[in-house]
Amino acid sequence: MSGEVQMDGSASAVVVQAPVAKRHSLLAATLREAWRFGRTKAGLVLTFLIVLIAIAGPWVTPHSPTEILAMPYASPSSGLPLGADYLGHDVLSRVLCGGRTVIGLALVATVIGVGLGATLGLVAGYARRSIDETVMRLLDVILAFPQLVLVLVFVAIVGPKLWLIVLLTGVSHAPRVARTARAATLDVAQRDFVHSAEALGVSRTKIIFSEILPNISSPLLVEFGLRLTYSIALIAGLSFMGFGMQPPAADWGLMINENRLGIIVQPWAVAVPVLLIAILTIGTNFMADGLDRVLTGIERDTSGA
C-alpha cells in the first residue's frame, strides 16, 4: 500500500507508509552487504561444489554403486581410485551417488522447519496476549527435548522411515525459528505502515503475510542457513546410526557407519564422506554467518572476512 488515502469524516489525508518497494530493496541490500564478506563468498563456493557433486555425481560414476568389484577394503588402484568398501564396492562411485539423500532430505526438513516456525512466530508476535502465550509455551515443550532425542524416540516407535525423519527434523527446528520470527514481528508490528493498514481495515492475515513477513525476511534467511547446517548434521548422524538410508543404498552417513571398522585398513571409505559432509556444513554455516554479521552490524567494512 502506498500513496495518500482519504479517511471518512476527515479533511486531512493520511499517508500510508507501507514501503512495498523498500522492503524488497532491504532484502536485496542485505544480500549485497553479506556478499562483501569473504566468508559469504567462501561459503557459497564450498556449498556449490558439494551440491554439484551430489547432483552430477550419479551421472559420472565409473561403476554401479552396488556392484562388487574387488575384495573388501581393497586399496586404491587404477580401476578404483579410492579403493573398495567393506563389501568390495567402488568407494568413488558410492561417494558420487551418496550426497543426494543427505542434501535433499536436509533441504526439505529445513523448509518445513523454517516455514512452520515462521508462521507460528508471526501469528504469536502479531496476535500477542493469550495466543502468543499458548503458542510459545507449546513450542517450549518441544524445545525442552534435544533434537536427536526427539527424533530417536519417534523413530524407535514408528520405524526408520525417511518421511518421519524429515518431518521430525523440521518440527524440531520450528521452536527456534519461531522465537526469531516472533521477536522480529514484535518490532515490525509497531511501525506506522502496519498501523495504517489496520486503520484501513486490512485483514489480519494479509497484514501478517503481506506487510510483516517481507520485512522480517532477512533474519529468516539467517535462520534458514543455520537450520540447514543442523539438518545436514542430524540427518547424516541418523544415517550413521542406522536410522536413515538402509543398505545397499549409497549414502554418506551410512558409508561412515558401514566402513568404520576398517578405517585403519582403508580410510578413504570413511574419510571422504566425512570430509564432504564437513565441507557442506562449513559452507552453509559461513553463508549464514555472513548474513548474521550484516544484521548485527559486525565488520561492515569490506577489508575483513
Solvent accessible surface area in square Angstrom, and as a share of the most:
residue,aa,sasa,rsa
1,M,67,0.30
2,S,91,0.59
3,G,43,0.41
4,E,129,0.58
5,V,47,0.27
6,Q,112,0.50
7,M,58,0.26
8,D,148,0.77
9,G,90,0.87
10,S,51,0.33
11,A,106,0.82
12,S,70,0.45
13,A,50,0.39
14,V,64,0.37
15,V,80,0.46
16,V,5,0.03
17,Q,100,0.45
18,A,3,0.02
19,P,37,0.23
20,V,56,0.32
21,A,79,0.61
22,K,145,0.62
23,R,26,0.10
24,H,110,0.49
25,S,58,0.38
26,L,92,0.46
27,L,51,0.25
28,A,38,0.29
29,A,40,0.31
30,T,8,0.05
31,L,83,0.41
32,R,152,0.56
33,E,29,0.13
34,A,2,0.02
35,W,120,0.42
36,R,112,0.41
37,F,3,0.01
38,G,34,0.32
39,R,51,0.19
40,T,15,0.09
41,K,80,0.34
42,A,41,0.32
43,G,0,0.00
44,L,81,0.41
45,V,83,0.48
46,L,51,0.25
47,T,17,0.10
48,F,125,0.52
49,L,86,0.43
50,I,4,0.02
51,V,41,0.24
52,L,85,0.42
53,I,57,0.29
54,A,3,0.02
55,I,102,0.52
56,A,38,0.29
57,G,1,0.01
58,P,42,0.26
59,W,203,0.71
60,V,100,0.57
61,T,33,0.19
62,P,71,0.45
63,H,58,0.26
64,S,51,0.33
65,P,32,0.20
66,T,69,0.40
67,E,78,0.35
68,I,113,0.58
69,L,62,0.31
70,A,31,0.24
71,M,147,0.66
72,P,67,0.42
73,Y,50,0.19
74,A,24,0.19
75,S,78,0.50
76,P,62,0.39
77,S,63,0.41
78,S,122,0.78
79,G,44,0.42
80,L,15,0.07
81,P,69,0.44
82,L,34,0.17
83,G,0,0.00
84,A,0,0.00
85,D,0,0.00
86,Y,62,0.24
87,L,80,0.40
88,G,0,0.00
89,H,10,0.04
90,D,0,0.00
91,V,0,0.00
92,L,44,0.22
93,S,0,0.00
94,R,2,0.01
95,V,5,0.03
96,L,28,0.14
97,C,26,0.15
98,G,0,0.00
99,G,0,0.00
100,R,105,0.38
101,T,34,0.20
102,V,0,0.00
103,I,25,0.13
104,G,31,0.30
105,L,32,0.16
106,A,0,0.00
107,L,80,0.40
108,V,77,0.44
109,A,0,0.00
110,T,0,0.00
111,V,84,0.48
112,I,57,0.29
113,G,0,0.00
114,V,18,0.10
115,G,38,0.36
116,L,71,0.35
117,G,0,0.00
118,A,9,0.07
119,T,54,0.31
120,L,47,0.24
121,G,0,0.00
122,L,1,0.01
123,V,50,0.29
124,A,0,0.00
125,G,0,0.00
126,Y,11,0.04
127,A,17,0.13
128,R,85,0.31
129,R,208,0.76
130,S,80,0.52
131,I,87,0.44
132,D,13,0.07
133,E,93,0.42
134,T,78,0.46
135,V,25,0.14
136,M,10,0.04
137,R,112,0.41
138,L,114,0.57
139,L,10,0.05
140,D,39,0.20
141,V,89,0.51
142,I,49,0.25
143,L,47,0.23
144,A,81,0.63
145,F,97,0.41
146,P,80,0.50
147,Q,34,0.15
148,L,71,0.35
149,V,70,0.40
150,L,23,0.11
151,V,0,0.00
152,L,47,0.23
153,V,73,0.42
154,F,83,0.35
155,V,2,0.01
156,A,80,0.62
157,I,129,0.65
158,V,69,0.40
159,G,16,0.15
160,P,66,0.42
161,K,90,0.38
162,L,60,0.30
163,W,153,0.54
164,L,11,0.05
165,I,1,0.01
166,V,11,0.06
167,L,76,0.38
168,L,15,0.08
169,T,0,0.00
170,G,0,0.00
171,V,37,0.21
172,S,2,0.01
173,H,0,0.00
174,A,1,0.01
175,P,1,0.00
176,R,67,0.24
177,V,0,0.00
178,A,0,0.00
179,R,112,0.41
180,T,39,0.23
181,A,1,0.00
182,R,70,0.25
183,A,62,0.48
184,A,22,0.17
185,T,0,0.00
186,L,53,0.27
187,D,80,0.41
188,V,4,0.02
189,A,1,0.01
190,Q,93,0.42
191,R,102,0.37
192,D,86,0.45
193,F,10,0.04
194,V,0,0.00
195,H,83,0.37
196,S,15,0.10
197,A,0,0.00
198,E,75,0.33
199,A,69,0.54
200,L,64,0.32
201,G,63,0.60
202,V,36,0.21
203,S,66,0.43
204,R,140,0.51
205,T,89,0.52
206,K,120,0.51
207,I,1,0.01
208,I,15,0.08
209,F,84,0.35
210,S,38,0.24
211,E,8,0.04
212,I,0,0.00
213,L,55,0.27
214,P,29,0.19
215,N,19,0.10
216,I,1,0.01
217,S,27,0.17
218,S,9,0.06
219,P,32,0.20
220,L,18,0.09
221,L,61,0.31
222,V,10,0.05
223,E,16,0.07
224,F,57,0.24
225,G,13,0.12
226,L,47,0.23
227,R,19,0.07
228,L,26,0.13
229,T,10,0.06
230,Y,98,0.37
231,S,0,0.00
232,I,2,0.01
233,A,56,0.43
234,L,20,0.10
235,I,4,0.02
236,A,8,0.06
237,G,27,0.26
238,L,0,0.00
239,S,1,0.01
240,F,73,0.30
241,M,77,0.34
242,G,28,0.27
243,F,64,0.27
244,G,5,0.05
245,M,35,0.16
246,Q,83,0.37
247,P,74,0.46
248,P,85,0.54
249,A,29,0.23
250,A,13,0.10
251,D,2,0.01
252,W,0,0.00
253,G,0,0.00
254,L,5,0.03
255,M,0,0.00
256,I,28,0.14
257,N,35,0.18
258,E,26,0.11
259,N,0,0.00
260,R,111,0.40
261,L,156,0.77
262,G,4,0.04
263,I,78,0.40
264,I,164,0.83
265,V,105,0.60
266,Q,1,0.01
267,P,58,0.36
268,W,116,0.41
269,A,0,0.00
270,V,11,0.06
271,A,44,0.34
272,V,23,0.13
273,P,0,0.00
274,V,68,0.39
275,L,102,0.51
276,L,16,0.08
277,I,20,0.10
278,A,41,0.31
279,I,43,0.22
280,L,3,0.02
281,T,32,0.18
282,I,81,0.41
283,G,0,0.00
284,T,2,0.01
285,N,62,0.32
286,F,64,0.27
287,M,47,0.21
288,A,1,0.01
289,D,41,0.21
290,G,0,0.00
291,L,19,0.09
292,D,54,0.28
293,R,41,0.15
294,V,10,0.06
295,L,72,0.36
296,T,81,0.47
297,G,35,0.34
298,I,87,0.44
299,E,74,0.33
300,R,124,0.45
301,D,75,0.39
302,T,75,0.44
303,S,105,0.68
304,G,28,0.27
305,A,57,0.45
